[in-house]
Amino acid sequence: MDTVALIGALLGMQTAATQQAVAAQALKTQISAEKSVLQLLQPPASTRAPAATPPGVGSNLDISA
């Protein structure tokens, strides 16, 4: 194997390693963005109970002016 072919093979391997590193970083970024979107789409966890009102309160509302 001559020197030029060996150097070409080494440069090709370095290029492939760089491409894999860039692809891995892009994948991590995409996964992080998807997690953020899913977190925004989740309904809020309600820790408060609805107000206790007696029956009939709020059922007859007169809005005429």
PDB file of N, CA, C and O in Angstrom:
ATOM      1  N   MET A   1       0.848  -1.168   0.000  1.00  0.00           N
ATOM      2  CA  MET A   1       0.000   0.000   0.000  1.00  0.00           C
ATOM      3  C   MET A   1       0.893   1.230   0.000  1.00  0.00           C
ATOM      4  O   MET A   1       1.811   1.345   0.812  1.00  0.00           O
ATOM      5  N   ASP A   2       0.618   2.134  -0.906  1.00  0.00           N
ATOM      6  CA  ASP A   2       1.473   3.322  -0.949  1.00  0.00           C
ATOM      7  C   ASP A   2       1.005   4.374   0.057  1.00  0.00           C
ATOM      8  O   ASP A   2      -0.079   4.266   0.630  1.00  0.00           O
ATOM      9  N   THR A   3       1.828   5.374   0.255  1.00  0.00           N
ATOM     10  CA  THR A   3       1.593   6.399   1.277  1.00  0.00           C
ATOM     11  C   THR A   3       0.363   7.228   0.987  1.00  0.00           C
ATOM     12  O   THR A   3      -0.385   7.568   1.903  1.00  0.00           O
ATOM     13  N   VAL A   4       0.139   7.561  -0.278  1.00  0.00           N
ATOM     14  CA  VAL A   4      -1.005   8.400  -0.647  1.00  0.00           C
ATOM     15  C   VAL A   4      -2.321   7.675  -0.316  1.00  0.00           C
ATOM     16  O   VAL A   4      -3.258   8.301   0.180  1.00  0.00           O
ATOM     17  N   ALA A   5      -2.397   6.404  -0.578  1.00  0.00           N
ATOM     18  CA  ALA A   5      -3.604   5.640  -0.280  1.00  0.00           C
ATOM     19  C   ALA A   5      -3.833   5.554   1.225  1.00  0.00           C
ATOM     20  O   ALA A   5      -4.970   5.637   1.690  1.00  0.00           O
ATOM     21  N   LEU A   6      -2.764   5.391   1.977  1.00  0.00           N
ATOM     22  CA  LEU A   6      -2.875   5.326   3.433  1.00  0.00           C
ATOM     23  C   LEU A   6      -3.359   6.651   4.015  1.00  0.00           C
ATOM     24  O   LEU A   6      -4.221   6.675   4.893  1.00  0.00           O
ATOM     25  N   ILE A   7      -2.800   7.745   3.521  1.00  0.00           N
ATOM     26  CA  ILE A   7      -3.227   9.073   3.981  1.00  0.00           C
ATOM     27  C   ILE A   7      -4.690   9.320   3.609  1.00  0.00           C
ATOM     28  O   ILE A   7      -5.452   9.878   4.399  1.00  0.00           O
ATOM     29  N   GLY A   8      -5.068   8.907   2.420  1.00  0.00           N
ATOM     30  CA  GLY A   8      -6.465   9.066   1.985  1.00  0.00           C
ATOM     31  C   GLY A   8      -7.423   8.286   2.876  1.00  0.00           C
ATOM     32  O   GLY A   8      -8.503   8.769   3.218  1.00  0.00           O
ATOM     33  N   ALA A   9      -7.019   7.087   3.244  1.00  0.00           N
ATOM     34  CA  ALA A   9      -7.860   6.272   4.116  1.00  0.00           C
ATOM     35  C   ALA A   9      -7.984   6.900   5.499  1.00  0.00           C
ATOM     36  O   ALA A   9      -9.068   6.904   6.082  1.00  0.00           O
ATOM     37  N   LEU A  10      -6.891   7.429   6.027  1.00  0.00           N
ATOM     38  CA  LEU A  10      -6.928   8.079   7.336  1.00  0.00           C
ATOM     39  C   LEU A  10      -7.807   9.330   7.307  1.00  0.00           C
ATOM     40  O   LEU A  10      -8.574   9.571   8.240  1.00  0.00           O
ATOM     41  N   LEU A  11      -7.699  10.116   6.255  1.00  0.00           N
ATOM     42  CA  LEU A  11      -8.543  11.312   6.138  1.00  0.00           C
ATOM     43  C   LEU A  11     -10.016  10.931   6.016  1.00  0.00           C
ATOM     44  O   LEU A  11     -10.883  11.611   6.565  1.00  0.00           O
ATOM     45  N   GLY A  12     -10.293   9.865   5.312  1.00  0.00           N
ATOM     46  CA  GLY A  12     -11.669   9.392   5.200  1.00  0.00           C
ATOM     47  C   GLY A  12     -12.230   8.953   6.538  1.00  0.00           C
ATOM     48  O   GLY A  12     -13.395   9.210   6.842  1.00  0.00           O
ATOM     49  N   MET A  13     -11.403   8.289   7.344  1.00  0.00           N
ATOM     50  CA  MET A  13     -11.849   7.856   8.668  1.00  0.00           C
ATOM     51  C   MET A  13     -12.097   9.054   9.586  1.00  0.00           C
ATOM     52  O   MET A  13     -13.053   9.056  10.361  1.00  0.00           O
ATOM     53  N   GLN A  14     -11.240  10.067   9.498  1.00  0.00           N
ATOM     54  CA  GLN A  14     -11.443  11.264  10.316  1.00  0.00           C
ATOM     55  C   GLN A  14     -12.725  11.992   9.906  1.00  0.00           C
ATOM     56  O   GLN A  14     -13.464  12.487  10.757  1.00  0.00           O
ATOM     57  N   THR A  15     -12.978  12.051   8.619  1.00  0.00           N
ATOM     58  CA  THR A  15     -14.201  12.696   8.131  1.00  0.00           C
ATOM     59  C   THR A  15     -15.432  11.949   8.621  1.00  0.00           C
ATOM     60  O   THR A  15     -16.409  12.571   9.036  1.00  0.00           O
ATOM     61  N   ALA A  16     -15.394  10.637   8.578  1.00  0.00           N
ATOM     62  CA  ALA A  16     -16.523   9.831   9.047  1.00  0.00           C
ATOM     63  C   ALA A  16     -16.743  10.023  10.544  1.00  0.00           C
ATOM     64  O   ALA A  16     -17.884  10.104  10.999  1.00  0.00           O
ATOM     65  N   ALA A  17     -15.669  10.096  11.303  1.00  0.00           N
ATOM     66  CA  ALA A  17     -15.796  10.302  12.748  1.00  0.00           C
ATOM     67  C   ALA A  17     -16.399  11.669  13.046  1.00  0.00           C
ATOM     68  O   ALA A  17     -17.224  11.801  13.950  1.00  0.00           O
ATOM     69  N   THR A  18     -15.997  12.675  12.301  1.00  0.00           N
ATOM     70  CA  THR A  18     -16.556  14.021  12.489  1.00  0.00           C
ATOM     71  C   THR A  18     -18.041  14.040  12.132  1.00  0.00           C
ATOM     72  O   THR A  18     -18.844  14.649  12.839  1.00  0.00           O
ATOM     73  N   GLN A  19     -18.400  13.381  11.047  1.00  0.00           N
ATOM     74  CA  GLN A  19     -19.804  13.328  10.646  1.00  0.00           C
ATOM     75  C   GLN A  19     -20.647  12.611  11.696  1.00  0.00           C
ATOM     76  O   GLN A  19     -21.775  13.025  11.966  1.00  0.00           O
ATOM     77  N   GLN A  20     -20.128  11.562  12.281  1.00  0.00           N
ATOM     78  CA  GLN A  20     -20.858  10.842  13.329  1.00  0.00           C
ATOM     79  C   GLN A  20     -21.035  11.716  14.561  1.00  0.00           C
ATOM     80  O   GLN A  20     -22.097  11.697  15.183  1.00  0.00           O
ATOM     81  N   ALA A  21     -20.012  12.482  14.921  1.00  0.00           N
ATOM     82  CA  ALA A  21     -20.111  13.358  16.088  1.00  0.00           C
ATOM     83  C   ALA A  21     -21.159  14.442  15.855  1.00  0.00           C
ATOM     84  O   ALA A  21     -21.932  14.759  16.759  1.00  0.00           O
ATOM     85  N   VAL A  22     -21.192  15.009  14.654  1.00  0.00           N
ATOM     86  CA  VAL A  22     -22.179  16.040  14.333  1.00  0.00           C
ATOM     87  C   VAL A  22     -23.585  15.440  14.341  1.00  0.00           C
ATOM     88  O   VAL A  22     -24.518  16.059  14.853  1.00  0.00           O
ATOM     89  N   ALA A  23     -23.740  14.259  13.787  1.00  0.00           N
ATOM     90  CA  ALA A  23     -25.051  13.607  13.764  1.00  0.00           C
ATOM     91  C   ALA A  23     -25.526  13.278  15.185  1.00  0.00           C
ATOM     92  O   ALA A  23     -26.712  13.425  15.481  1.00  0.00           O
ATOM     93  N   ALA A  24     -24.640  12.844  16.047  1.00  0.00           N
ATOM     94  CA  ALA A  24     -25.010  12.536  17.428  1.00  0.00           C
ATOM     95  C   ALA A  24     -25.447  13.792  18.165  1.00  0.00           C
ATOM     96  O   ALA A  24     -26.417  13.762  18.922  1.00  0.00           O
ATOM     97  N   GLN A  25     -24.741  14.891  17.952  1.00  0.00           N
ATOM     98  CA  GLN A  25     -25.111  16.154  18.590  1.00  0.00           C
ATOM     99  C   GLN A  25     -26.458  16.646  18.080  1.00  0.00           C
ATOM    100  O   GLN A  25     -27.269  17.146  18.859  1.00  0.00           O
ATOM    101  N   ALA A  26     -26.704  16.510  16.788  1.00  0.00           N
ATOM    102  CA  ALA A  26     -27.990  16.921  16.218  1.00  0.00           C
ATOM    103  C   ALA A  26     -29.117  16.068  16.783  1.00  0.00           C
ATOM    104  O   ALA A  26     -30.199  16.585  17.059  1.00  0.00           O
ATOM    105  N   LEU A  27     -28.886  14.791  16.957  1.00  0.00           N
ATOM    106  CA  LEU A  27     -29.897  13.900  17.520  1.00  0.00           C
ATOM    107  C   LEU A  27     -30.202  14.272  18.972  1.00  0.00           C
ATOM    108  O   LEU A  27     -31.365  14.279  19.378  1.00  0.00           O
ATOM    109  N   LYS A  28     -29.167  14.582  19.755  1.00  0.00           N
ATOM    110  CA  LYS A  28     -29.377  14.999  21.140  1.00  0.00           C
ATOM    111  C   LYS A  28     -30.186  16.284  21.201  1.00  0.00           C
ATOM    112  O   LYS A  28     -31.067  16.424  22.049  1.00  0.00           O
ATOM    113  N   THR A  29     -29.894  17.217  20.312  1.00  0.00           N
ATOM    114  CA  THR A  29     -30.625  18.476  20.278  1.00  0.00           C
ATOM    115  C   THR A  29     -32.082  18.241  19.915  1.00  0.00           C
ATOM    116  O   THR A  29     -32.975  18.848  20.508  1.00  0.00           O
ATOM    117  N   GLN A  30     -32.329  17.373  18.955  1.00  0.00           N
ATOM    118  CA  GLN A  30     -33.697  17.077  18.535  1.00  0.00           C
ATOM    119  C   GLN A  30     -34.479  16.412  19.661  1.00  0.00           C
ATOM    120  O   GLN A  30     -35.641  16.750  19.889  1.00  0.00           O
ATOM    121  N   ILE A  31     -33.864  15.483  20.360  1.00  0.00           N
ATOM    122  CA  ILE A  31     -34.534  14.805  21.473  1.00  0.00           C
ATOM    123  C   ILE A  31     -34.858  15.808  22.576  1.00  0.00           C
ATOM    124  O   ILE A  31     -35.939  15.758  23.163  1.00  0.00           O
ATOM    125  N   SER A  32     -33.931  16.712  22.856  1.00  0.00           N
ATOM    126  CA  SER A  32     -34.165  17.730  23.872  1.00  0.00           C
ATOM    127  C   SER A  32     -35.326  18.637  23.472  1.00  0.00           C
ATOM    128  O   SER A  32     -36.157  18.990  24.309  1.00  0.00           O
ATOM    129  N   ALA A  33     -35.384  19.011  22.203  1.00  0.00           N
ATOM    130  CA  ALA A  33     -36.476  19.862  21.730  1.00  0.00           C
ATOM    131  C   ALA A  33     -37.806  19.136  21.814  1.00  0.00           C
ATOM    132  O   ALA A  33     -38.817  19.737  22.177  1.00  0.00           O
ATOM    133  N   GLU A  34     -37.820  17.852  21.484  1.00  0.00           N
ATOM    134  CA  GLU A  34     -39.063  17.079  21.564  1.00  0.00           C
ATOM    135  C   GLU A  34     -39.541  16.969  23.005  1.00  0.00           C
ATOM    136  O   GLU A  34     -40.742  17.045  23.264  1.00  0.00           O
ATOM    137  N   LYS A  35     -38.624  16.792  23.942  1.00  0.00           N
ATOM    138  CA  LYS A  35     -39.005  16.733  25.355  1.00  0.00           C
ATOM    139  C   LYS A  35     -39.624  18.054  25.795  1.00  0.00           C
ATOM    140  O   LYS A  35     -40.604  18.069  26.539  1.00  0.00           O
ATOM    141  N   SER A  36     -39.052  19.156  25.335  1.00  0.00           N
ATOM    142  CA  SER A  36     -39.584  20.468  25.702  1.00  0.00           C
ATOM    143  C   SER A  36     -40.987  20.655  25.153  1.00  0.00           C
ATOM    144  O   SER A  36     -41.862  21.176  25.845  1.00  0.00           O
ATOM    145  N   VAL A  37     -41.209  20.234  23.917  1.00  0.00           N
ATOM    146  CA  VAL A  37     -42.534  20.365  23.312  1.00  0.00           C
ATOM    147  C   VAL A  37     -43.535  19.496  24.043  1.00  0.00           C
ATOM    148  O   VAL A  37     -44.650  19.939  24.319  1.00  0.00           O
ATOM    149  N   LEU A  38     -43.161  18.271  24.361  1.00  0.00           N
ATOM    150  CA  LEU A  38     -44.070  17.384  25.089  1.00  0.00           C
ATOM    151  C   LEU A  38     -44.399  17.939  26.469  1.00  0.00           C
ATOM    152  O   LEU A  38     -45.525  17.799  26.948  1.00  0.00           O
ATOM    153  N   GLN A  39     -43.422  18.566  27.102  1.00  0.00           N
ATOM    154  CA  GLN A  39     -43.664  19.140  28.414  1.00  0.00           C
ATOM    155  C   GLN A  39     -44.638  20.316  28.303  1.00  0.00           C
ATOM    156  O   GLN A  39     -45.475  20.509  29.185  1.00  0.00           O
ATOM    157  N   LEU A  40     -44.539  21.099  27.234  1.00  0.00           N
ATOM    158  CA  LEU A  40     -45.458  22.213  27.045  1.00  0.00           C
ATOM    159  C   LEU A  40     -46.870  21.735  26.727  1.00  0.00           C
ATOM    160  O   LEU A  40     -47.842  22.397  27.091  1.00  0.00           O
ATOM    161  N   LEU A  41     -46.994  20.601  26.055  1.00  0.00           N
ATOM    162  CA  LEU A  41     -48.299  20.101  25.653  1.00  0.00           C
ATOM    163  C   LEU A  41     -49.036  19.370  26.765  1.00  0.00           C
ATOM    164  O   LEU A  41     -50.243  19.153  26.659  1.00  0.00           O
ATOM    165  N   GLN A  42     -48.344  18.991  27.820  1.00  0.00           N
ATOM    166  CA  GLN A  42     -48.996  18.276  28.916  1.00  0.00           C
ATOM    167  C   GLN A  42     -49.917  19.226  29.673  1.00  0.00           C
ATOM    168  O   GLN A  42     -49.565  20.382  29.909  1.00  0.00           O
ATOM    169  N   PRO A  43     -51.090  18.740  30.052  1.00  0.00           N
ATOM    170  CA  PRO A  43     -51.978  19.600  30.854  1.00  0.00           C
ATOM    171  C   PRO A  43     -51.369  19.837  32.225  1.00  0.00           C
ATOM    172  O   PRO A  43     -50.667  18.973  32.752  1.00  0.00           O
ATOM    173  N   PRO A  44     -51.628  20.987  32.799  1.00  0.00           N
ATOM    174  CA  PRO A  44     -51.037  21.266  34.110  1.00  0.00           C
ATOM    175  C   PRO A  44     -51.634  20.354  35.182  1.00  0.00           C
ATOM    176  O   PRO A  44     -52.814  20.006  35.141  1.00  0.00           O
ATOM    177  N   ALA A  45     -50.814  19.992  36.107  1.00  0.00           N
ATOM    178  CA  ALA A  45     -51.272  19.150  37.214  1.00  0.00           C
ATOM    179  C   ALA A  45     -51.989  20.046  38.211  1.00  0.00           C
ATOM    180  O   ALA A  45     -51.377  20.914  38.834  1.00  0.00           O
ATOM    181  N   SER A  46     -53.267  19.834  38.356  1.00  0.00           N
ATOM    182  CA  SER A  46     -54.069  20.657  39.264  1.00  0.00           C
ATOM    183  C   SER A  46     -54.001  20.060  40.656  1.00  0.00           C
ATOM    184  O   SER A  46     -54.393  18.913  40.871  1.00  0.00           O
ATOM    185  N   THR A  47     -53.509  20.830  41.583  1.00  0.00           N
ATOM    186  CA  THR A  47     -53.422  20.364  42.957  1.00  0.00           C
ATOM    187  C   THR A  47     -54.562  20.918  43.791  1.00  0.00           C
ATOM    188  O   THR A  47     -54.782  20.477  44.919  1.00  0.00           O
ATOM    189  N   ARG A  48     -55.287  21.883  43.240  1.00  0.00           N
ATOM    190  CA  ARG A  48     -56.403  22.476  43.976  1.00  0.00           C
ATOM    191  C   ARG A  48     -57.688  21.715  43.669  1.00  0.00           C
ATOM    192  O   ARG A  48     -57.918  21.286  42.538  1.00  0.00           O
ATOM    193  N   ALA A  49     -58.505  21.559  44.676  1.00  0.00           N
ATOM    194  CA  ALA A  49     -59.816  20.946  44.492  1.00  0.00           C
ATOM    195  C   ALA A  49     -60.797  22.045  44.080  1.00  0.00           C
ATOM    196  O   ALA A  49     -60.603  23.207  44.439  1.00  0.00           O
ATOM    197  N   PRO A  50     -61.836  21.699  43.338  1.00  0.00           N
ATOM    198  CA  PRO A  50     -62.815  22.719  42.981  1.00  0.00           C
ATOM    199  C   PRO A  50     -63.472  23.304  44.230  1.00  0.00           C
ATOM    200  O   PRO A  50     -63.588  22.639  45.259  1.00  0.00           O
ATOM    201  N   ALA A  51     -63.894  24.551  44.115  1.00  0.00           N
ATOM    202  CA  ALA A  51     -64.494  25.224  45.264  1.00  0.00           C
ATOM    203  C   ALA A  51     -65.790  24.526  45.656  1.00  0.00           C
ATOM    204  O   ALA A  51     -66.590  24.150  44.799  1.00  0.00           O
ATOM    205  N   ALA A  52     -65.985  24.362  46.935  1.00  0.00           N
ATOM    206  CA  ALA A  52     -67.205  23.734  47.436  1.00  0.00           C
ATOM    207  C   ALA A  52     -68.301  24.793  47.486  1.00  0.00           C
ATOM    208  O   ALA A  52     -68.245  25.701  48.315  1.00  0.00           O
ATOM    209  N   THR A  53     -69.290  24.687  46.616  1.00  0.00           N
ATOM    210  CA  THR A  53     -70.409  25.629  46.593  1.00  0.00           C
ATOM    211  C   THR A  53     -71.702  24.856  46.800  1.00  0.00           C
ATOM    212  O   THR A  53     -71.811  23.699  46.394  1.00  0.00           O
ATOM    213  N   PRO A  54     -72.655  25.478  47.415  1.00  0.00           N
ATOM    214  CA  PRO A  54     -73.927  24.793  47.620  1.00  0.00           C
ATOM    215  C   PRO A  54     -74.669  24.607  46.304  1.00  0.00           C
ATOM    216  O   PRO A  54     -74.401  25.336  45.348  1.00  0.00           O
ATOM    217  N   PRO A  55     -75.579  23.667  46.226  1.00  0.00           N
ATOM    218  CA  PRO A  55     -76.332  23.435  44.988  1.00  0.00           C
ATOM    219  C   PRO A  55     -77.095  24.684  44.575  1.00  0.00           C
ATOM    220  O   PRO A  55     -77.664  25.382  45.415  1.00  0.00           O
ATOM    221  N   GLY A  56     -77.104  24.960  43.276  1.00  0.00           N
ATOM    222  CA  GLY A  56     -77.843  26.100  42.729  1.00  0.00           C
ATOM    223  C   GLY A  56     -77.040  27.369  42.602  1.00  0.00           C
ATOM    224  O   GLY A  56     -77.488  28.294  41.925  1.00  0.00           O
ATOM    225  N   VAL A  57     -75.906  27.462  43.201  1.00  0.00           N
ATOM    226  CA  VAL A  57     -75.082  28.678  43.102  1.00  0.00           C
ATOM    227  C   VAL A  57     -74.475  28.721  41.717  1.00  0.00           C
ATOM    228  O   VAL A  57     -73.826  27.768  41.285  1.00  0.00           O
ATOM    229  N   GLY A  58     -74.686  29.823  41.023  1.00  0.00           N
ATOM    230  CA  GLY A  58     -74.129  30.020  39.701  1.00  0.00           C
ATOM    231  C   GLY A  58     -74.996  29.498  38.580  1.00  0.00           C
ATOM    232  O   GLY A  58     -74.623  29.630  37.415  1.00  0.00           O
ATOM    233  N   SER A  59     -76.141  28.909  38.886  1.00  0.00           N
ATOM    234  CA  SER A  59     -76.969  28.361  37.823  1.00  0.00           C
ATOM    235  C   SER A  59     -77.913  29.390  37.222  1.00  0.00           C
ATOM    236  O   SER A  59     -78.239  29.292  36.038  1.00  0.00           O
ATOM    237  N   ASN A  60     -78.358  30.359  37.984  1.00  0.00           N
ATOM    238  CA  ASN A  60     -79.265  31.403  37.491  1.00  0.00           C
ATOM    239  C   ASN A  60     -78.531  32.730  37.476  1.00  0.00           C
ATOM    240  O   ASN A  60     -78.442  33.422  38.491  1.00  0.00           O
ATOM    241  N   LEU A  61     -78.004  33.075  36.305  1.00  0.00           N
ATOM    242  CA  LEU A  61     -77.250  34.315  36.168  1.00  0.00           C
ATOM    243  C   LEU A  61     -78.020  35.244  35.250  1.00  0.00           C
ATOM    244  O   LEU A  61     -78.294  34.893  34.102  1.00  0.00           O
ATOM    245  N   ASP A  62     -78.374  36.421  35.738  1.00  0.00           N
ATOM    246  CA  ASP A  62     -79.101  37.405  34.947  1.00  0.00           C
ATOM    247  C   ASP A  62     -78.091  38.375  34.345  1.00  0.00           C
ATOM    248  O   ASP A  62     -77.457  39.150  35.061  1.00  0.00           O
ATOM    249  N   ILE A  63     -77.949  38.323  33.029  1.00  0.00           N
ATOM    250  CA  ILE A  63     -76.976  39.192  32.377  1.00  0.00           C
ATOM    251  C   ILE A  63     -77.641  40.337  31.615  1.00  0.00           C
ATOM    252  O   ILE A  63     -76.971  41.043  30.862  1.00  0.00           O
ATOM    253  N   SER A  64     -78.953  40.533  31.798  1.00  0.00           N
ATOM    254  CA  SER A  64     -79.622  41.632  31.101  1.00  0.00           C
ATOM    255  C   SER A  64     -79.231  42.958  31.746  1.00  0.00           C
ATOM    256  O   SER A  64     -79.035  43.049  32.958  1.00  0.00           O
ATOM    257  N   ALA A  65     -79.125  43.976  30.905  1.00  0.00           N
ATOM    258  CA  ALA A  65     -78.744  45.281  31.424  1.00  0.00           C
ATOM    259  C   ALA A  65     -79.897  46.258  31.271  1.00  0.00           C
ATOM    260  O   ALA A  65     -79.775  47.422  31.652  1.00  0.00           O
TER     261      ALA A  65
END
